[in-house]
Amino acid sequence: MFDMLGMMGKMKEMQARMKDAQETLPSITETAEAGAGLVKATVNGRKQLVHLEIDPDLVKPEETEMLRDLIVAATNKALEAVETRVADHLKQATDGLLPNIPGMEGLFGK
């Protein structure tokens, strides 16, 4: 028999765990580099750029276009990397609360 009250309790617990997990997302960070380390971008679990490091040799007026491209590349790499960590973090926070329900895996990313 389907235990509706038990399932509702599990859902409330899952919501609480998800909220807690989401509140810790800013502490999850990933750093990626472009141009063999000339540009490094650090993003957090909320997909925000939180730190940018640029090699001083790149800060020349004639290198502006290349610098822009490297910043974009490093930022995008870091965002890709943090997406996987966030999905794992959220999945871990709710692990074991609900049975394998088809379609729920989409809530946690890949």
VMD Tcl script that draws the C-alpha trace (Angstrom):
set ca {
  {0.00 0.00 0.00}
  {1.21 3.47 -0.83}
  {2.15 5.42 2.32}
  {1.00 8.95 1.48}
  {1.91 10.45 4.87}
  {5.34 8.86 4.78}
  {5.89 10.17 1.26}
  {4.81 13.70 2.30}
  {7.22 13.59 5.22}
  {10.02 12.53 2.88}
  {9.14 15.38 0.51}
  {9.31 17.93 3.35}
  {12.65 16.52 4.46}
  {13.91 16.63 0.88}
  {12.81 20.27 0.55}
  {14.65 21.17 3.75}
  {17.80 19.38 2.62}
  {17.62 21.01 -0.81}
  {17.29 24.43 0.81}
  {20.30 23.76 3.02}
  {22.29 22.44 0.07}
  {21.42 25.47 -2.07}
  {22.51 27.82 0.70}
  {25.98 26.27 0.62}
  {26.39 26.69 -3.16}
  {28.49 29.87 -2.86}
  {31.14 27.84 -1.01}
  {31.55 25.43 -3.93}
  {34.12 26.89 -6.31}
  {35.97 25.82 -9.41}
  {38.90 27.53 -11.09}
  {39.83 27.05 -14.73}
  {42.49 28.59 -16.88}
  {42.99 29.60 -20.48}
  {46.07 30.53 -22.47}
  {48.33 28.13 -20.57}
  {47.48 29.78 -17.27}
  {47.64 33.40 -18.41}
  {44.01 33.89 -17.37}
  {42.35 32.08 -14.46}
  {38.67 32.37 -13.62}
  {37.01 31.17 -10.41}
  {33.25 30.66 -10.27}
  {30.97 29.53 -7.46}
  {28.06 27.11 -7.31}
  {25.65 29.92 -8.07}
  {27.43 30.32 -11.42}
  {28.94 33.67 -10.48}
  {32.43 34.77 -11.43}
  {34.07 35.43 -8.03}
  {37.74 35.87 -8.94}
  {39.72 36.65 -12.05}
  {43.49 36.46 -12.36}
  {45.27 37.95 -15.38}
  {48.97 37.63 -16.08}
  {50.43 41.16 -16.11}
  {52.11 40.50 -19.48}
  {48.67 40.36 -21.11}
  {47.65 43.83 -20.05}
  {48.77 45.61 -23.18}
  {46.49 47.66 -25.44}
  {47.41 45.55 -28.49}
  {46.45 42.33 -26.65}
  {42.92 43.43 -25.63}
  {41.05 41.13 -28.03}
  {43.08 38.07 -27.03}
  {42.60 38.94 -23.35}
  {38.82 39.08 -23.81}
  {38.84 35.68 -25.54}
  {40.93 34.11 -22.77}
  {38.67 35.52 -20.05}
  {35.61 34.08 -21.76}
  {37.32 30.70 -22.27}
  {38.51 30.43 -18.66}
  {35.13 31.51 -17.27}
  {33.22 29.03 -19.42}
  {35.54 26.17 -18.42}
  {35.07 27.00 -14.74}
  {31.28 27.21 -15.14}
  {31.21 23.77 -16.78}
  {33.31 22.29 -13.98}
  {31.21 23.80 -11.19}
  {27.96 22.58 -12.77}
  {29.03 18.97 -12.23}
  {30.06 19.65 -8.62}
  {26.74 21.41 -7.88}
  {24.75 18.49 -9.31}
  {26.73 16.05 -7.16}
  {26.31 18.28 -4.09}
  {22.52 18.52 -4.49}
  {22.20 14.81 -5.22}
  {24.21 13.96 -2.12}
  {22.07 16.27 0.02}
  {18.92 14.36 -0.88}
  {20.41 10.87 -1.24}
  {18.23 8.12 0.15}
  {15.18 10.29 0.77}
  {13.06 9.16 -2.13}
  {12.96 5.98 -4.15}
  {14.20 6.06 -7.72}
  {11.41 8.09 -9.30}
  {11.68 8.42 -13.08}
  {12.39 11.98 -14.10}
  {13.77 13.08 -10.71}
  {17.37 12.60 -11.83}
  {16.90 15.65 -14.08}
  {16.67 17.85 -10.99}
  {20.32 17.33 -10.20}
  {21.92 17.96 -13.58}
  {23.66 15.24 -15.54}
}
mol new
graphics top color blue
foreach p $ca { graphics top sphere $p radius 0.5 }
foreach p [lrange $ca 0 end-1] q [lrange $ca 1 end] { graphics top cylinder $p $q radius 0.2 }
display resetview
